[in-house]
């Protein structure tokens, strides 16, 4: 909404109607101060009209609607994250109208969330609430997103937890079940996420050209992008051996049945304890291991980013500190 002076000296207010059509209305004055006063009153009138047209709904009811919508577009893992956040939001705000959620109330919420939980959880909550409130705008429940001026929380950088080669050998020595041993080694050779592995099917494997493709048919990748992973000789050997005794469309099974995430979590923790290595290591650490070993062997951050399927190379920068040889070469230049 802007103020514009016509050639005849009168001021007009130019604005967009609800249907998006650009139009103008005369202030009926040539005096700028009066025109600005008209503009201010007109903006309030438009805001009032918009508010009157809004559909009133409680925060709790809209959260229920959003969770139903989430089931149609998000992965089970993302749905679970949203469910945990929105359950906490319901408890914090109680019975309140969606329209009554202000930026001040949102800021208080995040301040409390950081104190009682962590900045990491607050960051997840901000992503979730932004998504929910933007959808509420699109559906005509609110006019503005109260999170819009809250900057995404800057997280302290954490070193990715990965297996050393000795730790990995100790782990494998404790895994007696062939199905789990294949799964663990293959994960360390490809960097695939847990659900990418558990939903991997034989039709995604190209033995001739030695690659597998994540095509979003069986499982949506985190970035929603198709990803092609070249196969190392070790990974290819695992696939070849498993195909000979294949009785399922799935590549990885446990006693010829689909493996659940719960089974992996429990069994993997048992292997870690039996190997007496860092108890903080988990199945996802195999993905970090894949990336870390590549970087330590001189593979560029850009190439590792592509293999991991990261949305941006900036995400992969957490592994850059492992390129110590590059830094050593740079420092040695001072000796010349």
C-alpha positions in Angstrom: 0.0 0.0 0.0 1.6 3.2 -1.1 0.8 6.9 -1.5 1.0 8.4 -5.0 0.6 12.0 -6.2 -1.3 12.5 -9.5 -0.6 15.1 -12.1 -3.6 17.2 -10.9 -2.0 17.5 -7.4 -4.3 15.1 -5.6 -3.0 12.1 -3.7 -4.1 8.5 -4.3 -3.6 5.3 -2.2 -2.6 2.4 -4.4 -3.3 -1.1 -3.0 -4.0 -4.7 -3.9 -7.5 -6.1 -3.4 -8.2 -9.5 -1.9 -8.2 -11.0 -5.5 -4.8 -9.6 -6.1 -6.0 -6.8 -8.5 -4.1 -3.6 -8.1 -6.4 -0.6 -7.6 -6.4 3.0 -6.3 -8.6 5.2 -4.2 -8.5 9.0 -4.0 -7.6 10.8 -0.7 -9.5 13.9 -2.1 -6.7 16.2 -0.9 -3.6 17.9 -2.2 -2.0 18.2 1.2 0.5 15.5 2.0 -0.1 15.5 5.7 -3.8 14.9 5.2 -3.1 12.3 2.6 -0.9 10.4 5.1 -3.6 10.6 7.7 -6.1 9.1 5.2 -3.6 6.3 4.4 -3.2 5.4 8.1 -7.0 5.2 8.6 -7.5 3.3 5.4 -4.8 0.7 6.4 -6.7 0.2 9.7 -10.0 -0.2 7.9 -8.5 -2.8 5.5 -7.0 -4.7 8.4 -10.3 -4.7 10.2 -12.1 -6.1 7.1 -9.5 -8.9 6.8 -9.9 -9.8 10.5 -13.7 -10.0 10.1 -13.3 -12.4 7.3 -10.9 -14.7 9.2 -12.2 -18.1 10.3 -11.9 -18.5 14.1 -10.3 -21.7 15.3 -8.5 -22.8 18.5 -4.8 -23.5 18.4 -5.5 -27.1 19.6 -8.0 -27.7 16.8 -5.7 -26.4 14.2 -2.9 -28.5 15.4 -5.1 -31.5 15.0 -5.9 -30.5 11.4 -2.2 -29.8 10.7 -1.1 -33.2 11.9 -3.7 -34.9 9.6 -2.1 -32.9 6.7 1.4 -33.8 7.9 0.6 -37.5 7.4 0.1 -36.9 3.7 3.4 -35.2 2.9 5.9 -36.0 5.7 8.0 -39.1 6.4 7.1 -41.0 9.6 10.2 -39.6 11.3 9.2 -36.0 10.5 5.7 -36.7 11.6 6.9 -37.9 14.9 9.1 -34.8 15.4 6.1 -32.6 14.6 3.9 -34.6 16.9 6.3 -34.2 19.9 6.7 -30.4 19.3 3.0 -29.7 18.8 2.1 -31.8 21.9 4.4 -29.5 23.9 2.9 -26.4 22.2 -0.6 -27.5 23.2 0.4 -27.9 26.8 2.3 -24.6 26.9 -0.4 -22.4 25.4 -3.5 -24.2 26.7 -6.9 -23.3 25.3 -6.2 -20.3 23.1 -7.4 -19.0 19.8 -4.9 -19.3 16.9 -5.4 -15.6 16.3 -4.2 -14.8 19.8 -0.8 -16.2 19.2 1.5 -13.1 19.1 5.1 -12.6 18.4 5.7 -11.7 22.1 4.0 -15.0 23.2 6.1 -17.0 20.7 9.3 -15.3 21.9 8.4 -16.2 25.5 7.7 -19.8 24.4 11.2 -20.1 22.8 12.9 -18.5 25.8 11.3 -21.1 28.1 12.0 -23.9 25.7 15.7 -23.2 25.6 15.8 -23.0 29.4 13.9 -26.2 30.0 15.1 -28.3 27.1 17.8 -27.1 24.7 18.6 -24.7 21.8 18.5 -27.7 19.5 14.9 -28.5 20.5 14.0 -24.9 20.2 15.4 -24.8 16.6 13.3 -27.9 15.7 10.2 -26.2 17.2 10.8 -23.0 15.2 10.9 -25.0 11.9 7.7 -26.9 12.9 5.8 -23.7 14.0 6.8 -21.8 10.9 5.4 -24.6 8.8 2.1 -24.7 10.8 1.6 -20.9 10.9 2.4 -20.4 7.2 -0.2 -23.0 6.3 -2.7 -21.3 8.6 -2.1 -18.0 6.7 -2.8 -19.8 3.4 -6.0 -21.3 4.7 -7.3 -17.9 6.0 -7.0 -18.5 9.7 -4.4 -15.8 10.5 -3.0 -12.7 8.6 0.6 -12.9 9.7 3.1 -15.5 11.0 4.2 -14.4 14.5 7.4 -16.4 14.0 8.4 -14.3 10.9 10.8 -12.0 12.7 12.4 -14.8 14.9 15.7 -15.7 13.4 16.6 -19.4 13.3 18.7 -20.2 16.3 22.4 -20.5 15.6 23.7 -23.8 17.0 27.2 -24.5 18.4 29.0 -26.7 16.0 29.4 -30.3 17.2 32.0 -32.8 15.9 30.2 -35.7 14.2 30.6 -38.9 16.1 32.1 -41.6 13.9 33.9 -45.0 14.3 37.7 -45.2 14.1 38.8 -48.1 12.0 39.8 -50.0 15.2 36.4 -49.4 16.8 34.6 -50.5 13.6 36.6 -53.8 13.5 35.8 -54.4 17.2 32.1 -53.8 16.5 32.1 -56.2 13.5 33.8 -58.9 15.5 30.9 -58.9 17.9 28.2 -59.2 15.2 27.6 -62.9 14.6 24.4 -62.6 12.6 25.1 -62.3 8.8 22.0 -60.1 8.2 23.1 -57.5 10.7 26.8 -57.7 9.7 25.9 -57.1 6.0 23.6 -54.2 7.0 26.3 -52.5 9.2 29.1 -52.9 6.7 26.9 -51.7 3.8 25.8 -48.6 5.8 29.5 -47.7 6.4 30.3 -48.1 2.7 27.3 -46.1 1.3 26.4 -43.5 3.9 22.7 -44.3 3.5 20.2 -43.3 6.2 18.6 -46.0 8.2 15.2 -45.9 6.4 16.9 -45.7 3.1 18.6 -49.0 3.9 15.5 -50.7 5.3 13.3 -49.8 2.3 16.0 -50.5 -0.3 14.8 -53.0 -3.0 16.6 -55.0 -5.6 15.1 -53.0 -8.5 17.1 -50.0 -7.2 20.4 -51.8 -7.7 22.3 -51.6 -11.0 24.9 -54.4 -10.8 26.3 -53.8 -14.3 27.3 -50.1 -13.7 27.8 -50.6 -9.9 25.4 -48.1 -8.4 22.2 -47.9 -6.5 19.5 -45.2 -6.9 17.2 -43.7 -4.3 14.3 -42.7 -6.5 11.7 -41.7 -3.8 9.5 -44.6 -4.8 9.8 -46.7 -1.7 11.0 -44.0 0.7 11.2 -40.3 0.4 14.8 -39.1 0.8 15.2 -36.3 3.3 15.9 -33.7 0.6 13.1 -35.2 -1.6 15.7 -35.4 -4.4 16.7 -38.5 -6.4 20.2 -39.7 -5.4 22.6 -42.1 -7.1 25.3 -43.8 -5.0 28.2 -45.6 -6.7 29.1 -48.9 -5.0 32.4 -49.8 -3.6 33.7 -53.4 -4.3 32.9 -54.3 -0.7 29.4 -53.0 -1.0 28.9 -54.8 -4.3 30.2 -58.1 -2.9 27.6 -57.9 0.0 24.8 -57.3 -2.6 26.0 -60.1 -4.8 26.1 -62.6 -1.9 22.7 -61.5 -0.6 21.1 -61.8 -4.0 22.1 -65.5 -4.3 19.9 -66.2 -1.2 17.3 -63.6 -1.9 13.7 -64.4 -0.9 12.4 -60.9 -0.7 12.1 -57.7 -2.7 13.9 -56.0 0.1 17.7 -56.1 0.0 18.1 -56.2 3.8 16.0 -58.5 5.9 16.3 -60.3 9.3 15.4 -64.0 9.1 13.7 -63.2 5.7 11.5 -60.6 7.4 11.5 -56.8 7.2 13.8 -55.3 9.8 12.2 -52.7 12.1 14.0 -49.5 13.4 13.3 -50.7 16.9 15.1 -54.0 16.3 18.1 -52.1 14.8 18.3 -49.7 17.8 18.3 -52.5 20.4 20.6 -54.9 18.6 23.1 -52.2 17.6 23.3 -51.0 21.2 24.0 -54.6 22.3 26.9 -54.8 19.8 28.3 -51.5 21.0 28.2 -52.7 24.6 29.8 -56.1 23.8 32.6 -54.4 21.8 33.2 -52.1 24.9 33.6 -49.0 22.7 32.1 -45.5 23.0 28.5 -46.0 24.2 27.5 -42.7 22.4 28.0 -44.3 19.0 24.8 -45.4 17.3 23.6 -46.6 13.9 23.5 -43.1 12.5 27.2 -42.9 13.4 27.8 -45.2 10.4 26.7 -42.4 8.1 29.2 -40.1 9.8 31.8 -42.8 9.5 31.3 -43.1 5.8 31.7 -39.3 5.3 34.6 -39.0 7.8 36.6 -41.8 6.2 36.2 -40.3 2.8 37.3 -36.8 3.9 40.3 -38.3 5.7 41.3 -40.0 2.4 41.2 -36.7 0.5 37.8 -36.7 -1.0 36.5 -33.1 -1.4 33.7 -31.8 0.8 31.6 -31.1 -2.3 31.8 -34.7 -3.5 31.0 -36.0 0.0 28.0 -33.7 0.1 26.6 -35.1 -3.1 27.1 -38.7 -1.9 25.3 -37.9 1.4 22.5 -36.2 -0.4 22.8 -33.0 1.7 20.7 -30.0 0.6 23.7 -27.8 0.8 27.5 -28.2 0.9 27.3 -26.0 4.1 25.8 -28.9 5.9 28.8 -31.1 5.0 31.3 -28.5 6.4 31.1 -30.3 9.8 33.6 -32.8 8.4 36.0 -30.1 7.1 38.1 -30.2 10.2 39.3 -33.7 9.3 41.3 -32.3 6.3 44.3 -31.8 8.5 46.7 -32.7 5.7 45.6 -29.7 3.7 46.3 -27.4 6.7 49.7 -29.1 7.2 50.7 -28.4 3.6 49.6 -24.8 3.9 51.6 -24.2 7.1 54.6 -25.9 5.5 54.7 -23.1 2.9 56.1 -20.9 5.7 59.2 -23.0 5.7 60.1 -22.0 2.2 
